[in-house]
Amino acid sequence: MTTPAVPVWEIKAKGWNDDTLAKIPQDWLSPNDESLRDDVSGIVTNSELLTRREHEIVECDATALRDALSSRTYTAVEVTTAYAKAAAVAHQATNCLMDFFYDDALKRAQWLDEEFERTGRPVGVLHGVPISIKDPFAVAHKNSTAGFVSWIGERIPDEDGTVPAILRAAGAVFIVKTMTPQAIMMIETESAFGITVNPHNRNLTAGGSTGGEGALIAAGGSVLGVGTDIGGSIRAPSACNGIFGFKPTAERIPNGFTNPVEGNEAILSATGPLARSARDLELFITTVLAAKPWTFDCSAARMPWRPNEVEWLGGLRPRIGVLWHDGIVQLHPPMARALKTAVDKLKDAGYEVVDYKPYRVEDAWDILAKLFFTDGGKAVKAAVETSGEPLFKGVEMLIDISKDLTATELWQLVNRRNALRNDYARHWSESKVDVLLCPPAVGPAQVCGTTKYFTYTGIWNVLDYPAAIFPTGLRVEPTDRPVKRTEFLGPQDKDLWATYDSPDTFANAPLSLQIVGPRWEDEKVVQALHIISKVVRF
């Protein structure tokens, strides 16, 4: 019997992955270990590859690391080497890296140390801080594939895009680019380059589309990452992996990155950070906005960071609305427990918490889904046809509900979007809340390949409301047993309820929550994040 020929796209994808591994020093590689545990969240913490001093370095959050670098407690070379090792360890357990450029990073770190020695001053507010970058962002001389084999070698910029350029000017060091799903348009991270898995339970998804960042940071391989969010792409990975993440209002942070639907402004992607702490999210935001990106990038609104202008309806404290479910799908037992526990803790701490009614959620999803691919998916299909690579299920699902719109149809859809935004703004005002505490999903991270529903994040994209994710410190427990129900909100509720079969399936999965605020009130969301996460987290 003749062995079928291996498709060219598969050979190219494997070649890229092999090249990435080849860039990692050989003595940093571990032999393939099929007995690797499901929970590898401590793989960097327990790694013997790192020295004791390097372990101290990777235990810092970005703010502490910045302070230690500025005070010369650590050198940029030390920090870069520690995080290069950590990223290599994390990648081998989760498949989170798209590229690895330690040699370039080390040269950069050496230059930073030399400049510090020469001038006596750090090079910028992020001097020596390592930052991981999602694949689609333009980093000088590095490939951006957007999860397509056909884009290998095709999109290699001569200079950094706006956000990487600002971060580099502030002293940051780039060591890696991270995995994204095909077309950057899935709520999981899967492409011809493989599946990125969750370090807390490798049977579960790391989320998407910024899943590489989520897995890398959660495993201890990065201290601060940059992602994008058009339907939950920062928030889903942050929630799945138990880290902090922030989706700003779309034009607060410049959004320049390569993607197959460039020019589609009916629904804008937001650029934002993923991190280990709330203060690190704000460190990223203040660094980028201090550069006044609106003076040289039209994708950024002329709006500096204004934390002193935040006012609460409740006076000295925020008035918090709580969304128990979206009116379409009830929460699975672990997520319901996490939300109730959070509300109880806030009330015990004296915060005013009021119920918030879901509003026009089905309309919001219908509009959002139709805005993702207003060309009916033609650009994505062209990219996969060029290489012969398959169209992955998560992308295909979105293309199937899209249409190649005429100009008139697009105008009508954008009018629907704007009418929804106006109606929702009135609903929010009438609810008299400062921020909303709500779930980021129906449950914890799902089994790889099974995530179907992301309206809990997607609604805030079509409304363009800023939203943050924080880990509660809770996890799925054996006591989170399935509950038998005979009445459902609708067919989707019934279908998704059946996907939570046993707490064993989701063992150790982190439980995270979402904080949302009105459009352009990003400062309010971040301040609420500081307040609420401190009260709620275990």
N, C-alpha and C positions, 0 to 999 in steps of 0.2 A: 504493500500500500504506500502511495506517495504521500510524504508529509506536506501538508499545506504550507505554502510560502508565507513567511511572516510579513504582514503589511508594512509598507515603507513608513507610514506614520508611526507605527509602533516601534520600529527600529530607531527612528529619530527621537521619539520621546524617551526611550531607554538610553539612547546616547547622551541626551541632555542630562538625565538623572545621574548617569555614570560620571559625566564630566563634573557635576556638582560635588559628588563624593570624592572625586580625584583631587579636588581643590582643598580638601580637608587633609591635614597632615596624617600620614598613615598610622602613626602611633596614637592618634586620637580616635581611631576607628575600632569598633568592637566587632567580633565575629557575629554573623547572623545567629541570633539566639531565639529559636522557636518557642522556648519556654518563658520568654519575657512576660512578666505579669501583666494583667489587664490594667492595673493601676500603676502608672509610671510617673505620677505627679512629683514624686521625690527623686527622680532619676538624676537630676543635676545635684540636688542637695546631698545625695549619697554617693556621688561619683568620686572615685579615687583618682581620676584624671586631674582634678583641680587640687591645688595646694590649699593649705589651711587659710592662707591670706587671700587666695582667690575665692574661697568659699565665703569669707567675710565680705568681699566685694559684691558677689552676686546675691547676697542677702539684703543689700540696700535697695531702697526704692530710688527713683531717678533724682528726686530732690536731695536726699541724703548723699547720694553719689556725687551730685554736682557740688555740694558743699565740701565733701571730702577731697575732690579734685582741686577745688579752688584754694583749699587750705594746704594743699600738697601732702595730704595724708596718703593719697595714692597718686601714681603717675598715670598719664593717659595710656602708656604702653602696657602697664600692669592691668588696667581695666579692660583694654581692648583684648588682650590675651585671655583674660578670665572669661569674658563673654563670648569670644570665639570658641573656646573650649565648650562652654555651656551650650551654645547654639548647636555645635556639632553633636553633642550628646543628645540633646532634645530632638534633633532631626532624625537620628537613627531610630528613635522610638516612636515618632509620630508622623514622619514625612511632611515636615512643615516648611522646609526651605526650597526656594526656587533657584537661588544662586548664593554662592559663598565666596567672598573676596577678602579673605584675611590679609593677604599680602598688601593689597592697597590700603586696608584699614591700618595695618601696622606702620606703614610709611606715614600715613596721616597722623597717627598718634605720636610717632617720633618727632614729627615737625611741631606738633602742639607742645610737646615737652620742651623742645629747643626754644620755641618762642616764649614760653613761660619763663624759662631760665634767662633768656636775653632781656626781656622787658620787665620781668617781675610782676606781670599781670596775666590773668587767664585770658585766653582768646575767646571772648564772648561768654554769655550766660550759661551756655551748655558745654563749656570747655571739657573735652574728653568724654562726654556722655555718649555711650553707644546707643544708636537708634536703629531699629529694624524697619524696613520699608516694604510695603505691599508691592507685589510684582508690577502692576500697571504704572506706577509713578516713574517719571523720567529721572533716572540717576545717570550722570554722565558716563558714557561708554559701557553701560550695562543694558542688557536686553530686557524688553518688556514684551511678554507674550500674551497677556490677557487670557491665559489658559489655552491658547491655540498652538498646536504644533506648527501650523503654517506661518506663524509669526516669528519663529526662531530665526534670528539673524536679520529680521526685517525692520525692527524698530529699536535702533540703538542710537540714542541721542548724543550729540556732541557736548551738551551741557545739561546741568541739572534743571528740572522743572522748578516752579516757584517755591513750593513748600520744601523740597530737599535743599534748594539753594539757600533759603532762609535759615534752615537748621544747620547747614554746613557753615554758613557765615557766623552763626552763633557758637561754633566750636564743636558741633556734634561729629561723631565718627560713625560711618556706615559700614557694617560688616556683612550684612545679608539682605537679600530680598526674599519675600515669603510667598508661599503658595496661594493661589486663587483658583476658583473653579473655572471651567470653560465659559468664556464670554463675560466673566466677572458677574454672572447673573444667576447664581444658585444660592440657596440658603444653607447648603452644605458645600464642602470643598472637594470636588472631584473633577478630574480632567484626564486627558491622556497621560499626564505626568503622575497619576495615582490619586489615592484618597488620603486626605489628612485626617488623622484620628484624634480623639480626645485623650489627653494624658491621664485624666482621672478614671477613665474606663475606655480602653481602646476598641471596644465594640460599638462605642457611641460616636456620633459626629462631633467634629470640632466647630460646627457651624460654618456659615459662609455669608458673604464671599470673602471676608477677611479671616478665614479659618486658619491660615498659616500663622498669622500674627497671634491669634487667640491661643493656639496650641503652644507656640513657642514661648510666649510670656508665661502661660500657666505652668509650663514644665520648668521654668527658671532659665530659659535660654535668651531672654531679652528683658530689658528693664522698661522700655518705652517703645511703642510702635505706632506707625501711621497707617490708617486705613481709609476706606470709603464706605458710604452707606446710601443706597438708593431704595432699599426695601427692608433693611434690618442688618446690613452687611457688616457694620461695626458692632451693633448691639447683640445680634444672635451669637457670634463667636465669644463676645465678652460674657454673655449669660451662660452659654454652654460650658465654658472653661473656668468660670468663677473668678473673673477679673473685672476691673473697671473699664468702662468705655463711654465715649461721648459722641453723639451725632449732633453737630451744631445745626442751626438754621443754615440752609444750603449755601448761602453766599457770605457767611461770616469768615470762613477760611477759604483761600483759593482752591479751586477744584481741578487744576490742570493735571490730567493723566490720560494715558491712551486707552481707548475702549472702542468696541465695534459700532457704537451708536453716537459717535461724536457729532455735536451739532443739534442733538435732540434736547431742547430746553423745556419741553412740556413737563418733564419730571427731572429735577436736577439731583445729581448725587452730591452728598456732603462729604467733605474731608474732615477727619477727626482722629483723636488719639485713642489708643488702648494702653492700659498701664496697670500697675499694682496698687495704686493709691489714688484717692480723689485729688490730692494736691498735685500729683504728677500730671493729671489731665489739665489742670489749670496752668501748670508750668509750660506745657506745650502751647496752650492757647495764647498765653501772654507773650511768649517768645515770638510766635508767628505774627501776632497783631502789632507787637512793638516795632516790627519792620515796616509798618504801613503798606501792606501789599497792594492796597487799592491804588497806590500811586504808579504801579507798573503792571498790574494784572487786573483786567476788567471783570474777572470772575469773583473778585472780592468786593464786598460792600464797604463804603467809606464809614467804618464804624469801629472805633477803638474799643478796648475792653473797659467796661464801666461798672465795676463792682460796687462803687459807692452810691450808685443811683437806684439800687434795688430797694423796693418798698414792699412791705407785707400787708395784706388785708387784715391780718390778725394783729397788727401793731408791731411788736418786737419779734413775733414768731410767725412762720408761714401757716396758712390755713390749708390743710392737706385734703384733697379729694382722694377717694379710693375707688378704683374700678375693680369690682369683684369678678366680672367676666364681661365679654364684649357683646353679649346678646346673641351670639351665634354658636360659640363653643365654650362649654364649661371647663374649668381647670381640672387637671388631673390631681389626685390626692396630694402628692408632694408639694406641688406649686400652691395649691389652696392652703396647705398648712403653713408654708413660708409666708404667704401674704397675710393670713390671719395672725400669725405670730408677730409680724412686723407692726400691724395695726394695734395689737394689744400693747406692745412695748411703747409705741408712740403715745397712746392714750395714757398709759401709766406714767409717762414722763411729762404729762400735762399738755400735750399738743392737741389742737382741735382737729379732729379727723371726721370728715363727712362723706357719706355715700355719694358717688358720682354716677349718673346714668349714661350708659353707652348711647351714642347718637350717630345714625346714618352710617354704620360700619359697613354694611353690605354695599352701599353706594360708593363708599371710599375705596373698597377693594376692587369693585368693578372698574372704576376710573383708573386706578393705579395699574391694574393688570393690562389694560388696553394702552397705557402710555409707555410701558416698558419698551416695546418694539413697535413703533408706529410705522415701520417699513414692512411689517409682517414677518420680520426675522430674516429678511433678504441678506443683510450684511453678515449676520452670523452664519447663515447657510453657505454663503460664498467663501467664508474663511475655512469652514470644515471641508467643503468640496475641493478646495485647492490642495489639501493634504490627503484627503480621503479618510480622515479621522471621523469617528462616529459622533453624532449629536447626542449628548448625554441627557438622561431622562429629565433632570431638573430644568434644563434649558428648553427642552422640547415641550415640556408642560406649559411654559410661559409663551412660547411661540404659537402653540396650538390655540391659545385664547386671544391671540393678537391678530391684527389685520393690517394690510398695506393701505394706510389711510390716504384719501384724497386731501387736498388742502382744506376743502370745506369741512370734511369729516374731522380733521384735526382741530380746526377752529371750534367746532361744536363741542368736541371733547374737552378742550381747554376751557371753554365757557362753563361746561359742567363742573370742572375742577374749581374754577373761581367761585361759582355759586355755592359749592360745597364749603369752600373756605370761609365765605362770608357767613353762611348759616352756622357753621361750627364756631366761629368767633362769637356769635351771639349766644350760642348754647353755653360756651365756656364762661362768658361774662355773667350770664344768668345763674350759673352754678356757684359763683362767688368762691372760687378756690384760687390759691396762688399757684400750686403745682398739683400734679396728679401722681399718685402712687399706684402702679399697675403691674401686672405680670408682663414679661417679655415674650412669653409663649404659653401654650397650654400646659406644658410640663417641662421637665428637664431635657437635656440633650437627648435626641432620639437615636435609635439604632441606625447605623450608617445606611443611607439609601432609602430611608422611610419618612423623612420630614415632608409634610404636605402643606402645612398651614402656617403662614407667617403674617397674618393680619394684625396681630398684637404689636408688631413693630411697623408693618407697612403703612398703617393708617396715618402714622405721624410723618411719613414721607410725603404722602399726597397733600397733607395739610401744611407741611414744611414747619413742623413744630420741633424745637430742640428736645433731645431726650438723652438720658444717661442711664447706665447700668451699673449696679453695684452687687457684689456677692454678699449674701446674708450671713454666710458662715455655716448655714445649714446644708445638709446633704440628704439624698434619698436614704430612708431608713427602712429596715425590715417591716416596721409597723405601718408603712405607707401602702397598705394592701388595696387592691382594686375594690371598688364599691359597685355592687349590682344596682343598675338603674333600669326603670321601665318607662320613664318619661324623659324626653329629650327636647332640646331647643329646636332641633331640625335634623336633617340627614347628615350634615357634616359633624354635628355634635355626636351623633350615634356612631358614625364611622370612626372618628378620632378617639372616642371613649374606649373603643375596643383595642386600640393600639397600646394602652397601658395594661399589660397583661400580668406583670409581677414586679415587685420592687427589686427582685434579684436581677432582672434584665437591666435595670438602671442603677445598679449598685454603685455607691460612692459619687454619683453625679451631683455637682454643685447646684444649689438653688439660688437664683439671683432675681432681683426685682428691678423695675424700671421707674424712672422719675421723668415726667414730661411737663413742659411749660409752654406758654404761648410763643408764637413766632416772633423772632428777634429778641426774646427775653432770655438769651442764653446764660447771662450772668445769674439770673434768678434760679435757673435749673442747677447750675454748678454750686451755688450757695446752699440750695436745698439739699443737694447731694452730700455736701459736707455735714450738714445738720442731721439729716435722716439716717445716713449710713452709720454715723457714730452712735446713734441711739439703737439702731436695729441690729447691727452686726454682733455676732457671738464671738 
